[in-house]
């Protein structure tokens, strides 16, 4: 039995609320379907890295490297007009960890929804309506039809916010950090796989687990 601990860098607190649920779900699913030896997936990260310069993040990660097997770096691709430089930033984190502590690139995984985290949270519309306790159709509250449509949204955060307002009313406040985990718990991974950015993420996680001897290679 291997205890598959993980570290992660989140962009913000709402992203943290969503990915803390989704990341272990994905790992558990891969081990269940493709595992080659028993593995335990902890529900929470061993280390949450602090946002900062590439070098500061690499330094913190390397100092704690004995505490985890995998490291996840989250970066939205378009929510802040950063899509063009995403590959360079991702490569910079990985290169800095390699240089500082010889971290294996195969165990470094980027999380890159397009354009924002909410693009993945909207990928399975019935999961959103279920999380909101809404019995009407997803389309009736402005939700996209599927993951490819969600990926096309310029402002998925606004679409989710408007959907919540239509269900709960404009006077009732809501905390997105409560809505996103509820969606992440209910989402179909099959629906999420229709989003190319999620499919690429899942492929990278499986490769990392295979590198650790926990899963078959795809």
ZAVOPA-790447 format. One record per residue: x negated, z, y of N, C-alpha, C, O in turn. Coordinates in steps of 0.1 Angstrom, whole numbers, plus 5000, padded with zeros to 4 digits. Each point is the difference from the previous one (the first is absolute). Layout:
% residues N
XZYXZYXZYXZY...
END
This chain:
% residues 218
499250004988500850005012499150005012499150085002501249835008499349995012501050045012501149954999498450135010500850035012499649915011498950015005502049894998499649905010500350045014501049965006498150115000500150055014499749885009499349914997501350105015499849905010499950055014500550115003498949815006499950035014500649895008500249894995500250145017500849905008499850025015499850115005500249785002500050005015501349945004500349884997500550195010501349965005499949965015499250065007501649844997500149975014500850105008499650035012501450034983500950095007500850094990499949984988500850125018500750094992501249944992500350044989500449865017501149944993499449914988500650004990498349945012499349934989499650094989500249974988499350155016499650104990501250044992499950014987501350015019501250044993500449904990500550044989499349835014500449904991499049984988500449994989498449995015498949974990499750114991499549984989500750145015499750124991501049994988499750054989501449895013501049984988499649874993500050004987499849895020499849874994498749994992500049954989498950105016498749984993500050064986499649934991500850205007500050054987501049934991499849994988501349965017501049934992499449874995500249974988499049965020499449884996499050034989499949934990499250175012499050034990500750044987499549964989501550135011500750044988500649884993500050004987500649905020500649894994498949914993500249954989498750045017498949924994499550064987499849944990500050205011499550074988501049994989499749994988501650025015501150004990500049864993500249994988499749905020500149874995498749944994500049934990498950115016498749944996498950104997498949964998501550175000499050104998499349984986500649964991498250095009499249994987499650144996499450024989500850085020499750144996500950095009500449965010499950164985500850095008499550035014498750025001502149985008499650035014501050085007501249984999498450115010500950085008499949965014498950005006502249965001500049965014500550115008501150045000498050025009500550115009501049945010499849895005501250184999501049965010499549995014500649945008498350124995499450015013498649965000499350024990500149935022498649975000499150125000500450115005498549884989499050115000499450015014499750115004500249785003499450005014500849915008500349884996500150165016500649915010498949995011499750095007499849794994498949975010500549995014501249965002498050095007500450005014499749875007499049944997501950015011499849875007498850025010499850115006499449784995498850015009499249874998500649904995498250105009499249884999499749974985500250094991499449795006499749964986499050104995500150044988498849995019499050084995500450144998499650074990501349995019500550134998500950014988499950104992500949805005500850004988499249994988500250074990498849845010499149994988499250134998499950044988499750025022499350134999500850114993499650074991501749945014500950104995500349974985500050094992500349785005500349964986498950034991500250054989498649915015498850024991499750154998499550044989500750045021499850144999500950074989499650104994501649845005501050054990500149924988501050014992498149895005500249904990500250064986500649944991498950185006500150064987501550054998500350034988500549975022501450054999501049894996501150034997498549855003500949894997499449884993498849985001502049944993499649884992500249875008499349914999501850095009500449895008500250035014500350115004499449795005500350035014500949885006499749894997501350155010501049915006499850005015500050115006500049775000499949995014501249925005500249894996500650175012501349945005499749935014499450065009501149824992500049935013501149905001500049914991500950105018501049905002499349875005499050015007501649884988499349875004500549945013499249925006502050124999500449935012500750095010500349955011500050174985500850095009499350025013500750035010498049974990499350025013499149885003498950015006501549874989499349885003498650004994499049965007500950104981498650024995499849914988499050024993501949895004499949924987498749925000499449994989500249965022498849915000498850084995499149944993500750185011498850084997500150094988499150074997502149914996500250104988498949994990499450104996500349784999499049984990498650065004499350064992500349915020498850055005499950155000499150074997502150005008500050145000500050064986499350104998501549844993500050054987498649994993499550094994499949805008498649984995499050105006499150044993501149995019499150095007500150144994498950074998502349984999500150134994499450004986499250104997501049804995499549994987498549995000499350074993500149855016498649985001499350135005498950044995501850045014499450125005499950114988499150075000502049934992499950094989499049964989499450094994500549785004498949954991498650045005499250054992500649935021498750035005499750155000498950044996502150045007499850155002499950074986499150084998501749884993500050074987500349914988500450054989499349835012500149904989501450004993500150004988500950015021501450004995500349874994499849905006500850094981500349874994501149935007501150065003498749825001501149925008501349994992501049995006498950014981501249984991500950125001501250004997498350125008500850125001500450035015500450115003499549795005500450005014501249915001499949884997501250175008501249925000500750005014500250115006500149784999500649995013501649994998500449954991500350115019501550005000500349925013499950065011500649824987500249925012501449935000500149884998501050205004501349945002500049905012499250025009501649884990500149915011501550015006500949974992499350075020499150035011499750155001498950045005502050044990499950145000500550064987500549934991499350205007500450074988501549974997500349994988500550015023501449974997500349874994501149994994498049915006500349884993500150024985500749944993498550165002500150034986501250094997500749994990499650105019501250094998501349925000501050054995499049835012501249925000500149904989500949924999498050084992499949894990501150014990500349904993500350225005501150024990501250065007500250125001500649795005501150045008501050114994500450095007499949894980500950114994499350145000500850105001497949904998499450135001500150065014500150135001500049795009500250055014501450055002500250115005500849814990501350055002500350134991500750095005498749924984500150114991499450135007500650105000498249885006499450115007500850055012500050115003500849805003500850035012501450054995500850045009499549954978501350044996501149905005501150045002498549844999500949895006500649924989499249954991502150035008500649924989500349865004500449924991499450045021500249865004498849914995499150054994501049835010498949904996498850025009500150045011498749934984498850005008500149915013499650045010501049844988500149915011500950055011499749975012501350124985500950055010499350095010500550035010498350034986499350085010498649935004499150075004500949804994498949925005498750004992498949975005501250074982498850004992499749864994500949924998497850055000499649874994500550004986500250104994499949775001500649984986499050054989500450044990498349955013499050024989498650025006499950005013499150024979498750035005499449885008499450035010500749854986499549895008500649995014499349985010502050054991500750005013499550125008499849995012499950134982499550115007498649975005499750055011499549884982498749975004500049915012499049995008502149934994500049915012500450075013499949955011500650184988500550075011498850035010499050044996501249935017499050035010499950155002498950055003502250024997500150145003500850074990501250045003498349984984500850074990500350145003501150054996498150025012500350135004501350015008500850094998499449815011501250005008501349974991501050065002498849854989501149964991500450124992501250034998497950054997500450124992500650105010501050064996498549965015500650105010501449965004500950085000499449795002501349955003501050024988501150035002498449954986500850024988500450154999501250034997497950065005500350145000501050045010501050074998498949875014500950035011501449954997501050075003499149814991501349954996500750084990501250025000498050054991500650084990500450145005501050054998498150015010500150145004500550025014500450115004499749785004500550005013498950035011499050064996501249895016498950015010499750145005498950035005502050074993499850135005499350094990499650115003500349854985499450084989498649974999499649894995499550205008498649984999499549994986500750064991498349875006499449994987498550005001499449965010500050084979498550004999499649904990500350024988499049885016499649894991499150064988500049944990499450175013499150064989500950064989499550024989501850005013500950044990500649884993500350004988500049895019500649884994499049934991500449954989498450035016499049924992499750064986499949924990499950215008499750054987501349984991499849974988501450045017501249984993500149864995500449974988499249935020499949864996499049984989500249944990498650115013498949984990500350064986499549944990501350165009500350064988501049914992500050004988500849925019501049924994499649864998500749934992498350025014499749865000499749944986499350074992501149815006499649934988498749945002499849925010499250114981498749935002500149854997499249925006501750044986500249864998500549935013499549895003501350185005500449945012498949995010499849915007499350204993498950005009499049894997499349955009500650024978499049904996500349865005499249915000502050075006500449875006499249995013500049895006499550225000499249995012498649984996499450084993500049805011498649974997499050115003499150034992501150045019499150115004500050124990499050064997502249974998500150104990499549964987499350084993501049805003499449944987498550015000499450034990500049945021498550005001499550154999499050024994501850075013499650144999500150054986499150064995502049914998500150044986498949954991499550074991500249805011498949944992498750075002499250024991500550025022498850075003500050144993498950054996502250025004500150134994499849994985499350084994501349825000499849984985498549974997499550054990499849875018498649974998499250135001499050024993501350065017499350135002500250094988499050064995502249955000500350084988499349944988499650084991500349795008499349944989498550035001499450024989500149985023498650035002499750154995498850034996502250055005499850144996500350024985499950114995500549784998500250014986501450054997500250054989500749955021501450054998501049904997501150034996498649845007501149904998499349874996498849975002502049944992499549874996499949915013500850025009498349894991499949915011501149905000500549964989499949995023501149915000499649864997500849915000
END
